[in-house]
């Protein structure tokens, strides 16, 4: 089973940003919630800050504005939105 260590966070190139801008937008206020990835998700963070933790709480990854984030299928985690987030997203 994937963990947050398998989450990829990187800065996208200009072509990737242009592709992401065609995707839907999701936003969320400051909050914390469990999430199970039944598909791989790729997203471009437009605003905000998020920390995603394994449910065991042992590992975490943080990301924010300008980051391209890829979540593996099968990941079970807790999202902690520390600053209201807005993102383009795509499920494979």
C-alpha positions as CSV (number, residue, x, y, z in Angstrom):
1,X,0.0,0.0,0.0
2,X,1.4,3.4,-0.9
3,X,2.3,6.0,1.8
4,X,2.8,9.7,1.7
5,X,6.5,8.9,0.9
6,X,5.2,7.9,-2.5
7,X,3.6,11.4,-3.1
8,X,5.5,13.4,-5.7
9,X,5.8,17.2,-5.2
10,X,7.7,19.3,-7.7
11,X,7.7,22.5,-9.7
12,X,6.0,22.1,-13.1
13,X,7.3,23.5,-16.4
14,X,5.3,26.1,-18.4
15,X,3.8,23.4,-20.7
16,X,2.6,21.4,-17.7
17,X,1.0,24.5,-16.2
18,X,-0.8,25.2,-19.5
19,X,-2.1,21.6,-19.5
20,X,-3.2,21.8,-15.9
21,X,-5.2,25.0,-16.5
22,X,-7.6,22.9,-18.7
23,X,-8.6,20.8,-15.6
24,X,-11.4,21.5,-13.1
25,X,-10.8,23.6,-10.0
26,X,-11.4,22.4,-6.4
27,X,-11.1,24.6,-3.4
28,X,-11.4,24.0,0.4
29,X,-11.2,26.2,3.5
30,X,-8.9,25.4,6.4
31,X,-9.9,22.0,7.6
32,X,-8.7,18.4,8.2
33,X,-10.2,15.2,6.7
34,X,-9.5,11.6,5.7
35,X,-9.1,10.8,2.0
36,X,-8.7,7.5,0.1
37,X,-7.3,7.7,-3.4
38,X,-9.1,5.2,-5.6
39,X,-7.3,6.6,-8.6
40,X,-4.0,8.4,-9.2
41,X,-4.5,12.2,-8.9
42,X,-2.4,15.0,-10.3
43,X,-3.0,18.5,-9.2
44,X,-1.5,22.0,-9.5
45,X,-1.8,24.1,-6.3
46,X,-2.9,27.6,-7.1
47,X,-3.3,28.9,-3.6
48,X,-2.9,27.7,0.0
49,X,-0.9,25.3,2.0
50,X,-1.6,21.6,2.8
51,X,0.1,18.9,4.8
52,X,-0.9,15.3,4.0
53,X,-0.1,12.6,6.6
54,X,-0.3,8.9,6.7
55,X,-3.2,7.8,8.9
56,X,-0.6,6.3,11.3
57,X,0.7,9.9,11.6
58,X,4.3,8.7,11.1
59,X,5.1,10.5,7.8
60,X,3.9,13.7,6.2
61,X,4.4,15.8,3.1
62,X,3.7,19.5,2.7
63,X,3.0,21.6,-0.4
64,X,1.7,24.9,-1.5
65,X,1.2,27.4,-4.2
66,X,3.0,26.6,-7.5
67,X,3.6,22.9,-6.7
68,X,2.6,20.0,-8.9
69,X,1.5,17.1,-6.7
70,X,0.9,13.5,-7.7
71,X,-0.9,11.1,-5.4
72,X,-0.7,7.4,-6.0
73,X,-3.8,5.2,-6.3
74,X,-4.4,3.3,-3.0
75,X,-3.1,6.1,-0.7
76,X,-5.1,6.5,2.5
77,X,-4.2,9.7,4.2
78,X,-5.3,12.7,6.2
79,X,-5.4,16.1,4.5
80,X,-4.6,19.1,6.8
81,X,-5.5,22.3,5.0
82,X,-3.6,24.9,6.9
83,X,-4.4,27.8,4.5
84,X,-7.4,27.7,2.2
85,X,-6.5,25.8,-0.9
86,X,-7.4,26.1,-4.6
87,X,-6.2,23.6,-7.1
88,X,-6.6,22.3,-10.7
89,X,-7.0,18.5,-10.5
90,X,-7.1,15.4,-12.7
91,X,-7.8,11.8,-11.9
92,X,-6.3,9.1,-14.1
